[in-house]
């Protein structure tokens, strides 16, 4: 007589244990994938170096790459990456980081460069080397890809939007108001200018329309703000004393471990804007922040600013605040805001 299988009761202990097993398997898969990627890029690096040396010393022309591609694909039919175009990319990759134009790097620096670029996928490396102007910019995006796990699409967006030239360029008082290393990290979190070209606004828009548009495009807005921002809400109510106030936008930054108050201004910066944001940051610290959170920071994003005026305005501000501009080159002329008539227009047409 066959023995009956006793059913297993899934309890909390089992759930925790199996979740741990799953995480270990996933981690193992990631480690294996990273190892395979690193070994492949090691091979590509060596091939790129050999191709560059042969073409320099033996004076072999471009035609030999077609012969090389044919021979490698014949011997290794199941391996991809040996097309003529990819061999050219492999050569360019090696020469980009070793060319006289970019400046020859000392051995220790070259080892660090190799470690960084071999830690991201080949597709990411291709986009970086073809889009970046120099090694410093390329390493910036390679390191950001490692730190944030960017997909190729996100990486391309960040390069095309000029993150390298914008990050850490806002005017702030973080070095005076925040302890290290939070001050450095917070400073690098801000950009100047922010690019809002993913919005479609009429030519004469106001702050409410800008806020509405950003929230309607919250995914793009968070991407532009940068890694670590988590959206909490808009027009957050604060009751202070006998008065009511409403903050434009509130975020939480998971790496800085703090709340971030964002105020939007569709005009040029004025000193009183910093005072109002300082008040909001103080109120968040007193009413929302917990003991586990770091000090709240404020970001004022305005249409334009005079840097000297902004620096003066922050001189006596008690809270950590950054001031940045935004760019919005795509606006709709008033007559093209909507192709549909308003209710008032329909009523007027009927009355006539």
C-alpha positions in Angstrom: 0.0 0.0 0.0 1.5 3.3 -1.1 2.2 5.7 1.7 0.1 8.9 1.7 2.1 12.1 1.3 1.7 14.4 4.3 0.8 17.9 3.3 3.2 20.7 4.3 1.8 23.7 6.0 3.4 26.9 4.8 4.1 29.1 7.8 6.0 32.4 8.4 9.2 30.5 9.1 9.1 28.8 5.7 8.1 31.9 3.9 11.1 33.8 5.3 13.4 30.8 4.6 12.3 30.3 0.9 12.5 34.1 0.3 16.1 33.9 1.5 16.8 31.0 -0.9 15.3 32.9 -3.8 17.4 36.0 -3.0 20.6 33.8 -2.9 19.7 32.3 -6.2 19.1 35.7 -7.8 22.4 37.0 -6.4 24.2 34.0 -7.8 22.7 34.6 -11.2 23.8 38.2 -11.1 27.3 37.3 -10.1 27.5 34.7 -12.9 26.2 37.3 -15.4 28.7 39.9 -14.2 31.5 37.4 -14.4 30.6 36.4 -18.0 30.3 40.0 -19.0 33.7 40.9 -17.5 35.5 37.9 -19.2 33.9 38.8 -22.5 35.1 42.5 -22.2 38.5 41.2 -21.1 38.6 39.4 -24.4 37.3 42.4 -26.4 40.0 44.6 -24.8 42.8 42.3 -25.8 41.4 41.9 -29.3 41.1 45.7 -29.6 44.7 46.1 -28.5 45.9 43.5 -31.0 44.0 45.0 -33.9 45.3 48.5 -33.1 48.9 47.2 -32.8 48.7 45.2 -36.1 47.3 48.2 -38.0 50.0 50.5 -36.6 53.0 48.2 -36.9 52.2 45.9 -39.8 50.3 48.7 -41.7 47.4 46.5 -42.3 44.4 48.3 -43.8 40.7 48.1 -43.1 40.3 45.1 -45.5 41.9 42.7 -43.0 39.0 43.1 -40.6 36.6 41.4 -43.1 39.1 38.5 -43.4 39.4 38.4 -39.6 35.7 38.4 -39.1 35.2 35.6 -41.6 37.8 33.4 -40.0 36.5 33.9 -36.4 32.9 33.3 -37.4 33.8 30.2 -39.2 35.7 28.8 -36.2 33.2 30.0 -33.6 29.8 29.8 -35.4 27.9 29.9 -32.1 29.6 33.1 -30.8 28.2 36.5 -31.6 30.3 39.7 -31.6 32.7 39.0 -34.5 31.0 40.9 -37.2 33.1 43.5 -39.1 31.2 46.4 -37.4 31.6 44.9 -33.9 35.4 44.4 -34.5 35.6 48.1 -35.5 33.7 49.0 -32.3 36.1 46.8 -30.2 39.1 48.6 -31.8 37.5 52.0 -31.2 36.7 51.1 -27.6 40.4 50.3 -26.9 41.7 53.3 -28.8 39.3 55.7 -27.1 40.8 55.1 -23.7 44.4 54.8 -25.0 44.6 57.6 -27.6 46.9 60.5 -27.5 43.9 62.9 -28.0 42.4 61.8 -24.6 45.8 61.9 -23.0 47.9 58.7 -22.1 47.0 57.5 -18.7 49.5 56.2 -16.1 49.3 52.4 -15.4 47.5 52.7 -12.1 44.9 55.0 -13.6 44.5 52.7 -16.6 43.8 49.8 -14.3 41.0 51.7 -12.6 39.6 52.7 -16.0 39.5 49.1 -17.2 37.9 48.0 -13.9 35.0 50.5 -14.4 34.3 50.0 -18.1 34.5 46.2 -17.8 31.8 46.3 -15.1 29.0 47.5 -17.4 27.5 45.7 -20.4 29.1 46.0 -23.9 26.0 47.7 -25.3 26.3 50.4 -22.6 30.0 50.8 -23.4 29.3 51.3 -27.1 26.8 54.1 -26.4 29.2 55.8 -24.0 32.2 55.8 -26.2 30.4 57.0 -29.3 28.5 59.8 -27.5 31.1 61.1 -25.1 33.8 63.6 -26.0 36.6 62.5 -23.6 37.6 59.9 -21.0 36.4 62.0 -18.0 32.8 62.2 -19.4 32.8 58.6 -20.4 33.9 57.4 -16.9 31.3 59.6 -15.4 28.5 57.8 -17.2 30.1 54.4 -16.8 30.2 55.0 -13.0 26.7 56.3 -12.9 25.5 53.2 -14.8 27.2 51.0 -12.2 25.8 52.9 -9.2 22.2 53.2 -10.5 21.8 50.2 -12.7 20.7 52.3 -15.7 19.3 50.5 -18.7 20.6 51.5 -22.2 17.6 53.7 -22.7 18.0 55.6 -19.5 21.8 55.9 -20.1 21.1 57.4 -23.6 18.6 59.8 -22.1 21.1 61.0 -19.5 23.9 61.5 -22.1 21.6 63.3 -24.5 20.3 65.6 -21.8 23.9 66.5 -20.9 23.8 65.3 -17.3 27.7 65.4 -17.1 27.7 69.2 -17.6 24.6 69.8 -15.4 25.0 67.7 -12.3 26.3 69.5 -9.2 26.0 72.9 -10.9 23.1 74.4 -8.8 23.9 77.1 -6.3 23.5 75.7 -2.8 24.5 76.3 0.9 24.8 72.5 1.5 28.5 72.6 2.5 27.6 75.0 5.3 24.3 73.5 6.4 24.8 69.8 6.1 27.4 67.4 7.6 29.8 65.4 5.4 29.4 63.2 3.4 25.7 64.1 3.1 26.6 67.7 1.9 28.7 66.3 -1.0 26.0 63.7 -2.0 23.2 66.3 -1.8 25.2 68.8 -3.9 25.8 66.2 -6.6 22.1 65.3 -6.6 21.1 68.7 -7.9 21.4 69.8 -11.5 21.5 73.1 -13.3 19.6 73.6 -15.5 16.8 71.0 -15.3 15.5 70.0 -18.7 11.7 70.0 -18.9 11.4 69.5 -22.7 9.3 66.4 -22.1 6.4 68.8 -21.3 4.0 70.4 -23.7 2.9 73.8 -22.4 1.4 76.8 -24.0 3.6 79.9 -24.5 2.2 81.8 -21.5 1.9 79.1 -18.8 1.7 79.7 -15.0 3.1 77.8 -12.0 0.0 75.7 -11.6 0.1 74.5 -15.2 3.8 73.7 -14.9 3.1 71.7 -11.7 0.2 69.9 -13.3 2.3 69.0 -16.4 5.2 67.7 -14.3 2.9 65.5 -12.2 1.1 64.2 -15.3 4.6 63.2 -16.6 5.8 62.1 -13.1 7.9 59.2 -14.5 9.9 61.6 -16.8 10.1 64.2 -14.0 11.6 61.6 -11.6 14.0 60.6 -14.3 15.1 64.2 -14.7 15.4 64.8 -11.0 17.7 61.8 -10.8 18.1 58.5 -9.0 16.8 58.2 -5.5 13.8 60.6 -5.6 10.5 59.1 -4.5 7.3 61.2 -5.1 5.3 61.9 -1.9 2.7 64.4 -3.0 1.8 67.9 -4.3 0.3 70.9 -2.5 1.2 69.3 0.8 -0.8 71.1 3.6 1.1 72.6 6.5 -0.8 74.1 9.4 1.5 76.5 11.3 0.1 78.6 14.1 -3.2 79.8 12.9 -2.2 79.8 9.2 -2.4 77.2 6.4 0.4 76.8 3.8 0.7 74.5 0.8 4.1 73.2 -0.6 4.3 72.7 -4.3 5.9 69.3 -4.3 7.3 66.9 -1.7 9.7 64.0 -2.3 11.8 61.6 -0.3 15.3 60.8 -1.3 16.1 57.2 -0.5 19.9 57.7 -0.6 20.1 60.9 1.3 17.4 59.5 3.7 15.6 62.9 3.8 12.6 64.8 2.6 13.0 67.1 -0.3 10.8 70.1 -0.7 10.6 71.4 -4.3 9.2 74.8 -5.1 8.5 75.8 -8.7 8.7 79.4 -10.0 8.0 80.4 -13.6 9.8 83.7 -13.3 13.3 84.9 -12.5 14.6 84.2 -9.0 13.9 86.7 -6.2 15.5 86.6 -2.7 12.0 86.3 -1.1 11.6 82.9 -2.8 14.5 81.5 -0.7 12.9 82.8 2.5 9.6 81.1 1.7 11.3 77.8 0.9 13.4 78.1 4.1 10.1 78.3 6.0 8.7 75.2 4.3 11.8 73.2 5.1 11.7 74.2 8.7 8.1 73.2 8.9 8.7 69.8 7.4 11.5 69.2 9.9 9.2 70.0 12.8 6.0 68.3 11.6 6.9 65.5 9.2 10.5 64.4 9.6 11.2 61.6 12.1 14.3 60.9 14.1 15.4 58.3 11.5 15.4 61.0 8.7 18.3 63.3 7.9 17.6 67.1 7.7 15.2 68.1 5.0 16.6 70.0 2.0 14.8 72.4 -0.3 15.2 72.8 -4.1 14.0 76.0 -5.8 13.6 75.5 -9.5 13.0 78.8 -11.3 12.9 80.0 -14.9 16.0 82.1 -14.6 18.4 83.4 -11.9 21.2 85.8 -11.3 23.9 83.6 -9.7 25.2 86.5 -7.5 21.7 87.3 -6.2 21.1 83.7 -5.5 24.4 83.4 -3.5 23.5 86.5 -1.5 20.0 85.2 -0.8 21.4 82.0 0.6 24.0 83.7 2.8 21.6 84.1 5.8 19.3 81.1 5.1 19.2 78.7 8.0 18.2 75.5 6.1 20.0 73.6 3.3 18.6 74.9 0.0 19.7 74.7 -3.6 18.7 77.0 -6.4 18.5 75.9 -10.0 17.0 76.9 -13.3 14.9 74.9 -15.8 14.9 74.8 -19.5 11.7 74.5 -21.6 12.3 75.1 -25.3 9.1 73.4 -26.5 6.1 75.5 -25.9 2.8 75.7 -27.8 1.5 78.9 -29.1 -1.8 79.9 -27.5 -3.9 79.0 -30.5 -2.5 75.5 -30.6 -3.0 74.6 -26.9 -6.0 72.5 -27.8 -7.7 71.5 -31.0 -11.1 71.4 -29.2 -13.2 74.4 -28.5 -14.1 75.4 -24.9 -17.6 75.3 -23.5 -17.7 79.1 -23.6 -16.7 79.1 -27.3 -19.4 76.6 -28.2 -22.0 78.7 -26.3 -20.9 81.9 -28.0 -21.0 80.2 -31.4 -24.6 79.0 -30.7 -25.8 82.3 -29.5 -24.5 84.0 -32.6 
